[in-house]
Amino acid sequence: MRIALGLPSRVASASGELMLEWVTRADRGPFSSVVVTDRVVSQALEPFSVLAMAAGATRRIRLMTSVVIGPTRETTLLARQTATIDVLSGGRLTLGIGIGVRESDYVATGYDFHRRGRRVEEQLPILRRLWAGQPLSNEIGAIGPRAGKLGVPELLIGGYVPAIVRRIAAWGDGYMAPGGGEPASMLKMWQQIEEAWQAAGRQGKPRWVGASYFALGPNALDHATRYINANYGYNPELASRRLRTLPASQESVEEAIKRQADMGVDEFILRPCAEDLDQMERLAEIAERVR
């Protein structure tokens, strides 16, 4: 199982210099991907802007979103942005896409929160079509560059609702579990995804990417508490659940990695709760030991 590194792009104090240091060190390290998340109503850095910088600053490591909230974005612009990053990085983009759970993100962007599932199902085939260089319609031509080495970025669909299974079988390359799900429910959904994949006549196997926050070092619990409360404090029950399951020691991180590998996960994202570079260095030591 590969270990991917989340970038601290949602930490309010994150700077361009800091992001550059994180991605260049990660490119030299044991990690398979660098990963960004997405929020609208937030002071977080915009994820595609961070990945554009990473595309130019790295040569090896893959670039991933986990997840972009697709229905809060205009579809043809989303297609152009993702295809461009895939081209500029030499085909290294993995687009994880989901629908999000916060209504404020939709109010801010002018899209209907209650239509978000239907809207993403309208977006997915359009993304595929435009990435392949096909016209948008009979009246409107191709939009954006044809995507990188394999013709399209890897497309992983994230979430926990039953409709995810059908969307992956129809349009996705695999499943992205954004983090926080119970192992038993994740395994059940994965079995359903594999069955739907085969029933749809898809070749090969879908890919499974898991995720978790982490914190390491003497101030791990303080880092975790501040970060989770800042990002999930709007829902105290959810924040409490995140904190209970968050690995905050070397031993618990190693246990989380083993648990994901035993479940059959192909790549596991570990997202830091602090921007300190020692979080990456401590995680790199663990990743070197367990791989």
N, C-alpha and C positions, 0 to 999 in steps of 0.2 A: 504494500500500500504506500502511495506517495503522500508526502506531507506538504501542504500548501500554507503559505504565510499570509495572514490578513495584515493589511496596512492600517495604521492608526489615523485614517483620513476623517474619522468622525470625532476625533478629539479636537475641541475648540481651538487649542493653541497650535495645531499642526501647521507647519510652514512648508514652502516649496523646498527649502534647503533640507529640512528634515525628511520629507518624502523622498527626495533624491538619494539621501544617504541610506534610507531603508531599502529602496529598490536595487541600488547598486551592490550593497552588501548581500542582499538576498540572491542576486544573480550569481554571486561567487559561492554561495552556500549550498546546503543540502536540500533546498526547497524546490518543489516542482512548479509552483505558480505563486504570483503575488495577487492579492484579492482585495477588491474594494466593495463596499456596501452602498446603499442608496437611501436617501431620505430627501424630501422636499422641504418640509417645515423643520429646519435644522440649520445649524451653523457649520455643518460638515462640508468638506470639499466635494465638488461635483465629480462623480466617479469616472466619467469618460475623460475629463480633463487630466485627472491623475494618471490614467492608463496611457494617454497620449504622451505624457512626459516619460512614463516608464518604457514605452515602446522605443523611444529614442535613446534611453540611457542603459538599456539592457540588450543582450544578444541571445541568451539561452532560455531564460525562464519564461513560462507562459503567463498571460495576463487574463484575469478572470473577474467577473462581477458576480457577487453572491448576496443579494440579487438586485438587478435593476427593476424598478417598479414600472414595467412596460406601459400600462394603461395611463400613467400620468404624463406620457411623452407622445408627441406627434409622430406618427408611424414612419413617414418617409424620412424625417430627420433622424430618427432612431436607426433606420436602415443605413443611411449615409454615414453616420458617426461610427457605427460598428464595423461596416465594411472598410472604412478609411483606417481605423485602428488595426484591423486585421491585415490590410495591405502594408501599412507602415511598419508593422512588426514582423512581416514575413510569415503571416499565417499563424500567429501565436495566441489569438483571442479565443477565449471561451466566454460566451454570453450566457450567464445565468439570469433567467427572467422570472418574475413573479408578479403578484397583484397587490401585495401589501395589505395591511390591516388597519391603517390609520386614516380615518376619513379626512383629517385636516390636509393631508397631502393632495387629495383630490379637490377639495374646496379651493386650495391655493392655485391649482393649475387649471381649474375650470372644467374638469371632467367629472362624470357621474360616478360616485363611489359605488352605487348599487348596480352599475352596469360593468364593473371592472372585469368580471369573469368573461362576459360576452365580448368585451372589447379586446381582451388579450387573444381570444380565439379568432377575432378578425385580424389582429396584427400578425400572428405567427405565419400564416401562409403568405402574407405580403412580404414579410422579411425574407422568407425563403426565395420568393420570386425575384425580388430586387437584388439580393446577394448574388443570384445566378446570372445577373445581367439581363433579365427579361423585362419587357415593358410592364408598366404598372397596369395598363388596360389597353383596349383597342384604340383609345383616343390619346393616351399619354404614354410616352416612351420610357426607356430605362432611366433610373434615378440612382446616382451615386456610382462609385467604382465597383467593378466586379470583385468580389472578395477574394482573399489570398490563395494559398497554395492548393487547397482542396476545393476551391470554388465557394465555400461558405465557412463562416466561423462555426465552431462547435456550439450547439444550442442545447442547454440544459434547462429544464423547466422545474421551478421550485414551488413548494407549498405542501399543504397537508390535506386539502379537500379531495374528495373522490374524483372530481373532474380532472385532476392532475394526471391520473392514469391514462385517460383517453387522449389528453393533449400530447403526452409524451409519445404514445403509440402513433399518433397522426403526424406530428411535426418535430419532435425532439430527438436528440441524440442520447438522452439519458435524464436522470433525476438528480436534482440538487436539493438536498434537505438543508434548509437554511440554519438549523440548529435549534435545540431545545425540545425535540420530540422524544417520546419514550421509545426505547429500543424495540419493544414488542410491537408497537403500532408501526414503527418504521419498517420492520421486517415484513409485516403483513402487507403494507403498501408496496414494498419492493416485489413481493411475490405476485401481486396483482399487476404491477407494471410489466414484469417478465411475461406473464400470461397474455396480457393485451398486446405486447410487442410481437409475440409469436403468432397470435391470432390475426394480426394485421399483415403478416407475411414479411415483416422486417428482417433484414439480414443481420448476422452477427448478434451482438449483445448490447443492451443499453448500458451506459456508464452511470455509476453511482458516486456522487460526491457528498460527503457529510461535512458538518461544521460544528464548532464549539468556540466559545470565548475561553481565554485562559489568562492567568496571572502568575508570575513567578517572582521569587526573591523575598527579602525580609518584609517588604511592604505590600505583598501580594493581595492580602485581604482588603487593605485600604484602597488599592487600585481598583479591584473588582467592585467594591461597594460603590465608589464614586462613579465609575463608568456605567454600571447597570442602573443606578438610580437616575443618572443624567439622561439615559436613553430609554428607560422603561418605567420611570417613576410615574408616568401617567396611569399605569395599571399596577398598583402595589402587589396584587397577587402574582402577576406575571414576573415582576421584578424579583419577588421573593423566590419564585421557582427557578429563575435563572441563576440566582446566587447560590441556591442549594446544590445545583448540579454543576457549577462552574469549577473546573480543576484549578487549584491555586497552590499546588506544590509539585515538585518533580515527580513524586510517586503518583499523584492523581492524574497528571498529564500523561504519564506513561500508561496508566490503566485505561485512560480514555482512548489512547491510540490503539491499544490492544483490543479493546472492546469493539471499536469500529472495524478493525482488520478482521476480527472473528465474525462479524456480521456480513462481511463480503464487500465492504466499501472500497472503492478503487482509489479515492483520493480524499484526504481529510484536511479541512481548513481549520487552522487554529488562529483565532483573532485576538490580538492583544487588548488589554484593558487600559494600557498606558502607552505613551509615545516614547518612553525611554528605550534607547537602543539596547540596553542590557536585556530587555525582554526577548528580543530577537536572538541575541547571543546565547542566552540560557536555553531557549527553545532549540536552537541549532545543535547544541550539545546533546540534547535529548534525541533529536531526529537522527543524528549520526549514530547514536548507540542502538536505536531500535530498528534501523533499516537493514 
